[in-house]
């Protein structure tokens, strides 16, 4: 057990002695950031409340620094573990000055909180104060339930950067849940996927973030998640393409999304399968014409692209970088020009 700073062993959690999630087994090393992800109501908060002893364990054990959690007094636990639950933002009088005046913890200043009456500030400001107070405890482990819920983009990034620095510079262990899976993928050392009655997956982001895993975890049928870019895409518009987008290097992706918003089915090509635009086109385009990376465009692929130009009403040159391998793209653009279909601006 000593290899882990915090470990669950056959843990079962729930309410009134009834297990909602069972067989929870994962370990966290000192100074790691571990993030729980999963759909609403999957049990992420229940796991955190059980680990922090706000709920009685239904079964199994939690070991904290090689000692069973049940053998640690509440007083000792509160001195070593800081807990911030979203639902605990409550009405009370306090100021940021009360928290940071000691100057013990330099990170809190980056949360951008001004001295203010706690009753007169927004939920986002309250959240930042609660987080600052937890950080000022200088805990060994900090447990956070949806800490970014009320924060705008700037403070989401600030908070996650602070947590990363705390973990790496101070050896503070961080266990939290997040809705923003793109942020979880970028900041966590390990990911726990919570789905229904089980832990569906556990591992590093590189081991967990596959398209099939995320789609299964969230039962996605109305869009997709791209683990390479960390982006969510809405469902493609089905139908025969009306627009053919020619692009490369990411120039086509904004146009793909605009066409998707307009509900216009489109084709994309000729794209090498290692091109940035390919990742968006494969989930947004109704048809896509591809070529293998670093290969010259074949006669068959080129003919398919010409046929697509004939079929579509508009051909958009979103910006294609032409080199020695894809030199035939010049001919393709010329063909679209001769057909009177070529446009250089769609946005």
Secondary structure as GFF3:
##gff-version 3
##sequence-region A 1 347
A	DSSP	beta_strand	6	15	.	.	.	ID=ss1
A	DSSP	beta_strand	18	28	.	.	.	ID=ss2
A	DSSP	beta_strand	33	37	.	.	.	ID=ss3
A	DSSP	alpha_helix	44	51	.	.	.	ID=ss4
A	DSSP	beta_strand	59	64	.	.	.	ID=ss5
A	DSSP	beta_strand	67	68	.	.	.	ID=ss6
A	DSSP	three_ten_helix	69	71	.	.	.	ID=ss7
A	DSSP	alpha_helix	74	80	.	.	.	ID=ss8
A	DSSP	beta_strand	81	85	.	.	.	ID=ss9
A	DSSP	three_ten_helix	86	88	.	.	.	ID=ss10
A	DSSP	alpha_helix	96	100	.	.	.	ID=ss11
A	DSSP	three_ten_helix	106	111	.	.	.	ID=ss12
A	DSSP	three_ten_helix	118	120	.	.	.	ID=ss13
A	DSSP	alpha_helix	123	136	.	.	.	ID=ss14
A	DSSP	beta_strand	141	145	.	.	.	ID=ss15
A	DSSP	alpha_helix	153	170	.	.	.	ID=ss16
A	DSSP	beta_strand	173	177	.	.	.	ID=ss17
A	DSSP	alpha_helix	181	187	.	.	.	ID=ss18
A	DSSP	beta_strand	190	195	.	.	.	ID=ss19
A	DSSP	beta_strand	198	203	.	.	.	ID=ss20
A	DSSP	alpha_helix	205	208	.	.	.	ID=ss21
A	DSSP	alpha_helix	211	218	.	.	.	ID=ss22
A	DSSP	beta_strand	223	226	.	.	.	ID=ss23
A	DSSP	beta_strand	231	234	.	.	.	ID=ss24
A	DSSP	beta_strand	243	247	.	.	.	ID=ss25
A	DSSP	alpha_helix	253	262	.	.	.	ID=ss26
A	DSSP	beta_strand	266	272	.	.	.	ID=ss27
A	DSSP	alpha_helix	276	284	.	.	.	ID=ss28
A	DSSP	beta_strand	287	291	.	.	.	ID=ss29
A	DSSP	alpha_helix	299	311	.	.	.	ID=ss30
A	DSSP	beta_strand	314	319	.	.	.	ID=ss31
A	DSSP	alpha_helix	328	338	.	.	.	ID=ss32
A	DSSP	beta_strand	342	343	.	.	.	ID=ss33
###
